[in-house]
């Protein structure tokens, strides 16, 4: 079981945490919402919770709650720039379908 980051994602997270002046990494999880049922949630965190499962890539920690891991195991977190837009991209091999607006997915 693993969740990984690309070098671009790790660099973006590191820069943002430096700007914030604190942080141990990012927490990646899922929540029930949208047309297809699940949506990714990503937040910067300052403390590791006892139940967190911790993965590390390129010097950045990714914290996952145990309930979310079943849906995102194998996911690669990337940071991409496309034209004037930039943001995180979730490359999840378990994703079977995505809603038309791109906000939610189904496994």
C-alpha positions as CSV (number, residue, x, y, z in Angstrom):
1,X,0.0,0.0,0.0
2,X,1.3,3.4,-0.9
3,X,0.5,6.9,-1.9
4,X,3.2,8.8,-3.7
5,X,4.1,12.4,-4.8
6,X,5.8,13.5,-8.0
7,X,8.8,15.8,-7.6
8,X,6.6,18.7,-8.8
9,X,4.0,18.1,-6.1
10,X,6.6,17.8,-3.4
11,X,8.3,21.0,-4.5
12,X,5.0,22.9,-4.4
13,X,4.1,21.6,-1.0
14,X,7.6,22.4,0.4
15,X,7.4,26.0,-1.0
16,X,4.0,26.5,0.5
17,X,5.0,25.2,3.9
18,X,8.0,27.4,3.9
19,X,5.8,30.4,3.1
20,X,3.4,29.4,5.9
21,X,6.3,29.0,8.3
22,X,5.1,25.7,9.7
23,X,3.7,22.3,8.7
24,X,4.6,18.6,8.6
25,X,3.0,17.8,5.2
26,X,-0.4,17.3,3.6
27,X,-3.3,15.2,4.5
28,X,-5.0,13.4,1.6
29,X,-8.4,11.8,2.0
30,X,-11.8,11.4,0.4
31,X,-15.3,12.7,1.3
32,X,-18.7,11.7,0.1
33,X,-20.1,14.3,-2.3
34,X,-20.8,15.1,-5.9
35,X,-22.4,13.3,-8.8
36,X,-20.2,10.3,-8.7
37,X,-20.0,9.8,-4.9
38,X,-16.5,10.7,-3.7
39,X,-14.2,13.7,-3.9
40,X,-10.6,14.2,-2.9
41,X,-9.8,16.5,0.0
42,X,-6.3,17.9,0.5
43,X,-5.1,20.1,3.4
44,X,-1.9,21.2,4.9
45,X,-1.3,19.8,8.4
46,X,0.8,20.9,11.3
47,X,0.6,17.7,13.4
48,X,0.4,14.0,12.7
49,X,-2.6,12.4,14.3
50,X,-2.2,9.0,16.0
51,X,-4.4,7.2,13.4
52,X,-2.6,8.7,10.4
53,X,-0.8,6.5,8.0
54,X,2.3,8.3,6.8
55,X,4.0,8.1,3.4
56,X,6.9,10.2,2.4
57,X,8.2,11.2,-1.0
58,X,10.9,13.7,-2.0
59,X,11.1,14.8,1.6
60,X,7.4,15.6,2.0
61,X,5.0,13.6,4.2
62,X,1.5,12.6,3.0
63,X,-0.8,11.7,5.8
64,X,-3.8,9.4,5.1
65,X,-6.7,8.5,7.4
66,X,-7.2,4.7,7.4
67,X,-10.8,4.9,6.0
68,X,-9.7,6.9,3.0
69,X,-6.7,4.6,2.2
70,X,-9.0,1.9,0.7
71,X,-10.1,4.4,-2.0
72,X,-6.8,6.1,-2.7
73,X,-4.2,3.3,-2.3
74,X,-1.8,3.5,-5.2
75,X,-2.6,7.2,-6.0
76,X,0.1,9.5,-7.2
77,X,-0.3,13.1,-6.3
78,X,1.0,15.5,-9.0
79,X,1.1,19.3,-9.4
80,X,0.5,20.4,-13.0
81,X,0.4,23.7,-14.9
82,X,-1.8,23.8,-17.9
83,X,-1.9,27.2,-19.6
84,X,-2.9,29.7,-17.0
85,X,-4.2,27.1,-14.6
86,X,-2.3,25.1,-12.0
87,X,-3.3,22.6,-9.3
88,X,-3.0,19.2,-7.9
89,X,-3.9,16.2,-10.0
90,X,-4.7,12.8,-8.5
91,X,-3.6,9.8,-10.6
92,X,-5.7,7.1,-8.9
93,X,-5.6,3.6,-10.5
94,X,-8.8,2.7,-8.5
95,X,-10.8,5.5,-10.1
96,X,-13.4,3.9,-12.4
97,X,-15.4,7.0,-13.4
98,X,-15.4,10.7,-13.0
99,X,-18.3,13.1,-13.1
100,X,-18.6,15.5,-16.1
101,X,-17.5,18.5,-14.0
102,X,-14.5,16.7,-12.7
103,X,-15.3,17.3,-9.0
104,X,-16.1,13.7,-8.0
105,X,-15.2,10.2,-8.8
106,X,-16.2,6.6,-8.3
107,X,-14.1,3.5,-7.5
